[in-house]
Amino acid sequence: MPELGFLSLLIFLLPFVISALLLDQLPDPDDGDESERTHREPMDRAHRISFLKRFLVPLAMLFFAYIFLTAYRDFRDNYGVEIFTELGYGEKPGIFSMSEICVAFGVLVPLALLFLIRDNFIGLLAAFSLMLFGALSLGVSTLLHVRGAISGLSWMILVGIGSYLAYVPYGTILFDRMIAQTQVIGTAVFAIYVADALGYTGSVAVLLFKDLVVGDATRLDFFRSFTYLLSFGSAGLILVSAALILRGGMTRDRSA
């Protein structure tokens, strides 16, 4: 109903305006900020090309993982009701909201703790570790569910937490820490924009693949198979890219 959409807009409008005004009051970075997170400059064409060339292999791996993480997140969100129905929760209309509340708190707390780390190398290592843990937990929780060790609700909560632990750092702390550690000239926004552009393209591709290529598979069966593929594939990509980036950062520090 259009009226409900308008009311939802009004509910979020005031907090949005207040948050925007508070954000506008943030001071510019001082010397202490720049000493911790390095000096940031706008990236022109030459800086963007240099950034991509310097981190070509690890960034390609991270972007490839992000494509499927975005597609997985969208599939789970878009077809969560259908998946819960196939799991036997069709008569519990509030089950999806309850699961997402658990996911929100399960993701918010560990990500918030990452911001307490001052050292950039440790912070970047912690971010990669959290992403790797999230990716691996997808496969482990799915295996436990298939074997009957956990319920469908627990499984949906765990894969939600795992997928967001691997997904959210891309848009928050990962590239910021990477730039701070390597002291490359640039901003995290460029890498985030590239990742998002690729991610949503992949999301559309996965939906088309499900409907056009494996249309006979149920949403639940496709989601399980997708979870296994994403878990071990993204874990491998994240692990190798982390090793390449962290090794480069350690080399730079020792030569400084």
VMD Tcl script that draws the C-alpha trace (Angstrom):
set ca {
  {0.00 0.00 0.00}
  {1.38 3.45 -0.91}
  {0.31 4.85 2.47}
  {2.49 2.37 4.35}
  {5.46 3.24 2.17}
  {4.97 6.94 2.88}
  {4.71 6.30 6.63}
  {7.88 4.22 6.53}
  {9.63 7.12 4.81}
  {8.50 9.54 7.51}
  {9.75 7.23 10.27}
  {13.26 7.17 8.85}
  {13.34 10.76 7.56}
  {13.99 12.48 10.90}
  {16.84 10.15 12.00}
  {18.35 10.52 8.53}
  {18.29 14.32 8.69}
  {19.74 14.35 12.22}
  {22.50 11.92 11.21}
  {23.36 14.03 8.15}
  {23.59 17.20 10.26}
  {25.82 15.47 12.81}
  {28.02 14.11 10.02}
  {28.42 17.62 8.67}
  {29.81 18.73 12.04}
  {32.75 16.33 11.94}
  {36.06 18.23 11.92}
  {38.66 17.82 9.21}
  {41.47 15.33 9.91}
  {44.17 16.76 12.16}
  {47.84 15.81 12.39}
  {47.06 12.97 14.77}
  {44.49 11.51 12.39}
  {46.90 11.67 9.46}
  {49.71 10.10 11.45}
  {47.45 7.14 12.29}
  {45.67 6.69 8.96}
  {48.08 8.50 6.55}
  {47.35 11.61 4.50}
  {44.44 11.21 2.07}
  {44.16 12.97 -1.26}
  {41.48 12.89 -3.97}
  {42.28 10.31 -6.63}
  {42.61 11.55 -10.20}
  {42.83 9.22 -13.18}
  {46.56 8.62 -12.73}
  {46.15 7.79 -9.04}
  {43.30 5.38 -9.75}
  {45.30 3.55 -12.40}
  {48.35 3.42 -10.12}
  {46.24 2.08 -7.26}
  {44.74 -0.67 -9.40}
  {48.12 -1.65 -10.84}
  {49.79 -1.81 -7.44}
  {47.13 -4.08 -5.93}
  {45.90 -5.72 -9.13}
  {46.04 -9.38 -8.04}
  {44.75 -9.07 -4.45}
  {42.09 -6.55 -5.49}
  {40.92 -8.81 -8.31}
  {40.52 -11.64 -5.80}
  {38.70 -9.44 -3.32}
  {36.39 -8.04 -6.00}
  {35.63 -11.52 -7.34}
  {34.70 -12.70 -3.85}
  {32.59 -9.57 -3.34}
  {30.61 -10.25 -6.52}
  {29.34 -13.53 -5.09}
  {29.00 -12.22 -1.55}
  {26.69 -9.48 -2.85}
  {24.72 -11.97 -4.94}
  {24.41 -14.30 -1.94}
  {23.26 -11.52 0.35}
  {20.66 -10.37 -2.17}
  {19.40 -13.90 -2.78}
  {19.02 -14.56 0.93}
  {17.23 -11.24 1.46}
  {14.98 -11.46 -1.61}
  {13.93 -15.08 -1.11}
  {14.18 -15.36 2.66}
  {10.44 -15.90 3.01}
  {10.42 -18.69 0.44}
  {13.46 -20.35 2.02}
  {11.91 -20.23 5.48}
  {8.70 -21.70 4.06}
  {10.61 -24.61 2.53}
  {12.35 -25.10 5.88}
  {8.94 -25.54 7.53}
  {8.43 -22.09 9.05}
  {5.64 -20.98 6.74}
  {3.17 -20.63 9.62}
  {5.43 -18.29 11.58}
  {5.18 -14.87 9.89}
  {7.60 -13.15 12.27}
  {10.40 -15.67 11.83}
  {12.30 -13.65 9.22}
  {12.32 -10.49 11.33}
  {13.46 -12.42 14.38}
  {16.33 -14.02 12.48}
  {17.49 -10.67 11.09}
  {17.57 -9.08 14.54}
  {19.92 -11.85 15.66}
  {22.03 -11.35 12.53}
  {22.23 -7.59 13.12}
  {23.60 -7.96 16.64}
  {25.85 -10.84 15.63}
  {27.50 -8.65 13.00}
  {27.43 -5.28 14.74}
  {29.40 -6.26 17.84}
  {32.52 -7.79 16.22}
  {32.67 -5.07 13.55}
  {32.41 -2.36 16.19}
  {35.27 -3.93 18.11}
  {37.50 -3.65 15.03}
  {37.38 0.13 15.30}
  {39.03 -0.06 18.72}
  {42.26 -1.37 17.17}
  {44.72 1.48 16.67}
  {47.55 -0.33 14.88}
  {46.80 -0.49 11.15}
  {48.55 -3.78 10.49}
  {46.73 -5.50 13.36}
  {43.48 -3.84 12.30}
  {43.86 -5.04 8.72}
  {44.80 -8.53 9.90}
  {41.76 -8.58 12.18}
  {39.46 -7.46 9.36}
  {40.73 -10.20 7.05}
  {40.46 -12.74 9.86}
  {36.85 -11.77 10.54}
  {36.02 -12.01 6.85}
  {37.68 -15.41 6.60}
  {35.83 -16.64 9.68}
  {32.54 -15.44 8.22}
  {33.16 -17.17 4.90}
  {34.14 -20.49 6.48}
  {31.21 -20.39 8.90}
  {28.85 -20.49 5.92}
  {30.02 -23.93 4.88}
  {30.34 -25.29 8.41}
  {26.86 -24.20 9.48}
  {25.34 -25.58 6.27}
  {27.01 -28.93 6.83}
  {25.69 -29.00 10.40}
  {22.19 -28.21 9.18}
  {22.25 -30.90 6.48}
  {23.32 -33.44 9.09}
  {20.52 -32.35 11.42}
  {22.78 -30.90 14.11}
  {21.11 -27.46 14.01}
  {17.63 -26.25 13.11}
  {16.67 -24.37 9.98}
  {16.27 -21.17 11.96}
  {19.72 -21.48 13.52}
  {21.18 -22.20 10.10}
  {19.61 -19.10 8.53}
  {20.89 -16.96 11.40}
  {24.41 -18.39 11.15}
  {24.68 -18.01 7.37}
  {23.31 -14.49 7.72}
  {25.98 -13.59 10.27}
  {28.71 -15.32 8.28}
  {27.82 -13.67 4.98}
  {27.63 -10.19 6.50}
  {30.90 -10.64 8.42}
  {32.57 -11.33 5.09}
  {30.60 -8.67 3.20}
  {30.34 -5.58 5.41}
  {34.09 -4.89 5.91}
  {34.37 -4.05 2.21}
  {32.30 -0.92 2.72}
  {33.61 0.02 6.16}
  {37.07 -0.85 7.40}
  {38.89 -3.03 4.85}
  {40.06 -0.51 2.25}
  {40.54 2.23 4.83}
  {42.96 0.03 6.78}
  {44.64 -1.15 3.59}
  {45.41 2.41 2.48}
  {46.57 3.37 5.96}
  {48.89 0.36 6.21}
  {50.42 0.64 2.73}
  {50.37 4.48 2.71}
  {49.29 4.55 -0.91}
  {47.88 7.86 -2.15}
  {44.12 7.63 -2.43}
  {40.82 7.18 -0.66}
  {38.82 4.12 0.30}
  {35.79 5.42 -1.60}
  {37.22 4.53 -5.01}
  {37.74 0.88 -4.10}
  {34.30 0.71 -2.48}
  {32.65 2.12 -5.61}
  {34.42 -0.38 -7.86}
  {33.45 -3.26 -5.58}
  {29.80 -2.17 -5.46}
  {29.57 -1.76 -9.24}
  {30.88 -5.28 -9.75}
  {28.87 -6.71 -6.88}
  {25.43 -5.67 -8.08}
  {26.24 -6.81 -11.60}
  {27.03 -10.23 -10.19}
  {23.82 -10.23 -8.19}
  {21.75 -9.86 -11.35}
  {23.81 -12.55 -13.09}
  {23.21 -15.08 -10.29}
  {19.46 -14.44 -10.31}
  {19.36 -14.96 -14.08}
  {21.43 -18.13 -13.72}
  {19.02 -19.53 -11.14}
  {15.92 -18.84 -13.22}
  {17.27 -19.62 -16.70}
  {19.82 -22.40 -16.15}
  {18.74 -24.27 -13.01}
  {15.11 -23.27 -12.94}
  {14.01 -26.72 -11.72}
  {15.94 -26.37 -8.45}
  {14.01 -25.04 -5.47}
  {15.14 -21.84 -3.80}
  {16.32 -23.82 -0.79}
  {18.34 -26.35 -2.81}
  {19.98 -23.62 -4.86}
  {20.72 -21.62 -1.73}
  {22.42 -24.58 -0.04}
  {24.59 -25.30 -3.07}
  {25.41 -21.61 -3.44}
  {26.40 -21.49 0.23}
  {28.96 -24.28 -0.13}
  {30.44 -22.72 -3.26}
  {30.61 -19.26 -1.73}
  {32.04 -20.44 1.57}
  {35.12 -22.22 0.32}
  {35.61 -20.14 -2.82}
  {35.49 -16.77 -1.05}
  {37.56 -18.08 1.87}
  {40.35 -19.06 -0.52}
  {40.25 -15.73 -2.34}
  {40.23 -13.73 0.90}
  {43.08 -15.75 2.37}
  {45.38 -15.34 -0.65}
  {44.61 -11.63 -1.09}
  {45.23 -11.05 2.63}
  {48.62 -12.76 2.40}
  {49.63 -10.62 -0.59}
  {48.50 -7.31 0.93}
  {49.85 -7.94 4.42}
  {53.17 -9.17 3.08}
  {53.48 -5.97 1.02}
  {52.64 -3.84 4.06}
  {55.23 -5.60 6.22}
  {57.90 -5.15 3.52}
  {57.14 -1.45 3.28}
  {57.38 -0.97 7.05}
  {60.74 -2.71 7.28}
  {62.25 -0.65 4.50}
  {60.99 2.66 5.91}
}
mol new
graphics top color blue
foreach p $ca { graphics top sphere $p radius 0.5 }
foreach p [lrange $ca 0 end-1] q [lrange $ca 1 end] { graphics top cylinder $p $q radius 0.2 }
display resetview
